[in-house]
Amino acid sequence: MSVLGALIGVVLITSLGVSPNTSVIGALVAMLVGRIPLGILVRMRSPHRQNLVQSAISGATFAAANSLLTPIAVPFALGRTDLVWPMLGGAAIGLAVDSWVLYRVFDSKLLAASNAWPAGIASAETIKAGDTGGRKAAVLGVSAVAGLLGALAKLPTAAAGVGFLGNVWALAMFGIGLLIAQYAPGIFDINLSQEFIPHGLMVGAGLVALVQAVLLMRNRRSRKDRTAEAAAPAPVGASAPQAGPQVRTKDAAQLRRGLIQGMVLFIGGAVFVAITGGIASGMSLPALIGWVLLAATAALVHQLIVGLAAMHSGWFPAFAVTLIVLIVGLVLHIDTVPLALLVGYTASTGPAFADIGYDFKAGWLLRKDATPWLPYEMDGRRQQYLAQLVGFAVALVVVAIAWKGFFEEGRVPPVSEVYVATILAGLDPGVMGTLLLWAIPGALIQAIGGSSRQMGVLLATGLLVATPAAGWLVLGALVVRTGYTVWRRRGITDPAARRASDEQSEADLSLVGAGLIAGSSVHDVSQLTKTL
């Protein structure tokens, strides 16, 4: 399945410029294998084995397409084929660190398992429906068919699915951003992307999001309070508290260590790229140190912004955020080759970070009822990480073998060609002023929404994604979601009963949303037939 996922990723990113989420495909294949009445194959009926399979195939797809092939296409499109192999080594390091950081910080306050991670819900609900059948399977199946038919009709049905999941405020800003991007050119006669307005908003929102992430690393209680709490005897007759899915598995200290370790490892990867790419010998020591620190910081910030956007919206603006890094490099007058390597190294992070978050979310949902929960969850997450590493290793081998044949036929990822064209064209003197101007409202919106809503990042994501009709589907789903919740609680006055009704409403609509996303994912993978 990892080989299949890597091939799908390579073919689609070089032909259509997209990388589909193949995790639902992996889950479906694993289910079918489990239905074969042979001894060893029957074991695949386990939802947790199916979860490992979907983790491996989706990891291979995003690693091959986004984290490996796209970065090495940058020096190739620049005409420096001699830098492809050094860039592949640097991208492999970026991918490895990317996945390691997510593994260390997933289910912290910054990247909580209880947040949306829409594609993860779709995978988990598909697996659970296949395991239990009944009403859940029927609802999911009908929703998936609707998602597939809508996608065939050129409607972004995954956007509607996302609207049934996650934080309402974050998704509302995402939908508003999509609508503005769709109608601003016609109403105001302005191309937002060409004017770099969404990029400016993302710069401001991203900087505030980074500050919010740093603040979340703090231990809220003082050391004195924690020591007193640990020393205090338990009340007579009280039992030890039991960890459950409602308790985060990573605290502020673990989040802090994970991000600091990630920064150190990214610095090591940047040094590798600088030496093997030959740029270290052509720079002064201060310039080399500055390039290494910029590359490492860009990689870390890129993965966090992409991960936060994916967590709430199911979309990640990897191309746009990498383009912001490119613009910063142009402003700093970095030479062409070092800038190309900087862009490639930055592009290797983010998508795999988001994908592992999706898969960990799926596993977290499938393991919620385990007893004892905490050791089962942590070991299951570790097994998923190992499955992802299998997918990454396969992707690296596939890309190493396939890149030359694809590139020599002119099949280069379109985003890589855009990066190179931007590097060669240079920067309009007014772009930096536009970025700084629009960074102000982006920062304010992000600050007002707080780290739990990510409103600024999601608004900028909607403006950057700019998928036609997606805004209407997201906001329409939010209206349906609110209406259904209000309708279900009609006549209920007891607060506890109202909460139970709201939870059931969320469960029902999450199943619908998961089906829509699953159907859209199947359609995305079916695009493979266009290239064959």
C-alpha angles and dihedrals in degrees: 000000000000091000090050092048093050092049092049090051095048095046097046098042091052097043108031100015093238135109113207126211103251098181094102089051090052091050092050093049091048090051091052092049089051090057092060105104097231122119103245095034093056087070088072088074086082109106089217094057089048088051090055091050093050090046092055097047096046091046090052093049098052093038094053097042106034109018101040115016097041094052095048090048089065097069090037092055088047089058095250102120089161088071096054095089095045088048091050089054091049092046090051089054091047090050093048093049091043092057094041093055093050090049090053098046105031112125093023120127089267096052104020121186089223091065121096108269086171100198089052091056090050091053094045094047091048091053094045093048091051090050100046104025117187125094095344092055091048094050092045092046094050091046091049091051089050090050092050094047091047091051090049087054088055094254118137094234091169086070090059090048091053089052090065092055137060137005114353094212094050093047092046090056090046091053092046090052091051092051094048091050091050099048106026094083092055099039101037098023092233131126103218096197094049089051090049092231096137089046091054091050090050091050091055095041092044093052092050090045088054091052090048090051090052091050090052089059090068120099102238096209122063121251089246092057093048092048092050091048092051092048096047114102118242116254115267111272094011117135123222113270114259119226114233140168090278089066119078114239095211124055131201093272092054091047090051093049093046095053094043091049089048091053092050092049092047088054089054091050091049090052089052092052092047093051100041092040090056096234095113092071092053097052134075115244095256091048091049092049090048092050092049093049092046092049093049094046092047091051093051096044091045093055093047096050093044090047094049092048092048092047093059105027109023089235125095122201095213094146094051096046091049088050089055089054088050091052091050088052091052091049089053089049094237111178120256101258097043089046092051090051090047090053093047093049092049092048091056090070130066110037095066088044089057094042093054088050089055092050094045088051090053091050092046090055092047093050098044095106097047119125119241086025107190101056091041092050095047094047092045090051090050091052090050090052090053090050089052090052089055088054091048093050091050090047091052091052093046093049092046090054100038108038098083096052093047096045095046089055089055094254099138122152106265093226091059090054089051090053092052093045089052092049092051095043094053127210131304107237092234096055096085091052090051091050093051093045095052092040088073098066090039090055093046094051091048092049093049093049095047129212094296095060102033089201096164094048091047094048090052090045091055091049091049098044091049096177110174115248092003092108093057091049094049094047092041090054090050090053091049090046093052093043094050092049092051092045093052094051095049112133093010112124103164108098094218092050091049091053090049090050092050091049090052090049090053090048093051095047093043087061091052092047092048091052093051091051092046092051091048091049091053089052092049092054091046087063084081088084090065091063095045 
